[in-house]
Amino acid sequence: PAERTGTPTLKLGDIHERLGFSLTAEFMKGLGFTPAAIERRSCLFHEADFGLICAALVRHIEALQSKAAA
C-alpha cells in the first residue's frame, strides 16, 4: 500500500462485514498490510486501501488455486 496520511478508520470488523468472512491482523500482514493504528485493541487501516486489500486477497486465492491445480 502507498504511504497514507490522515486518520485510519477501517477496522478488521468493517472488512469482515464487507467481505462476509473474517481476516486476522496476522493474515493481513502476510498480504502486506500492517495496521496504520491500533485503537483499543482494534487494528485500523486506511479506507483508501480497501480496494488494494481486495486485490491482494484475489491474488492470494488465485495463487492457492494454481498450486492446487498443479
Phi, psi and omega in degrees: 000151178289159175295125183249150172241169181093177184275124176287135183232352185274112181269159174304323177298324177294318179296317177303313181298319181289320185271333181088011174209159185271147173231143177266161177298324179295319178296318179300321177299320177297332176277351179102015182241108174263148180302137177284337178199162173232125182231116181050050179070005176263128175280128183245137178237168178276136179306322182296344180272355184302315178298321178292323177297315179299316180297320179294322177296317179300314179300318179298312181295319178297322178295318178295321180295317179297319180295319181291328181283340183283000000 
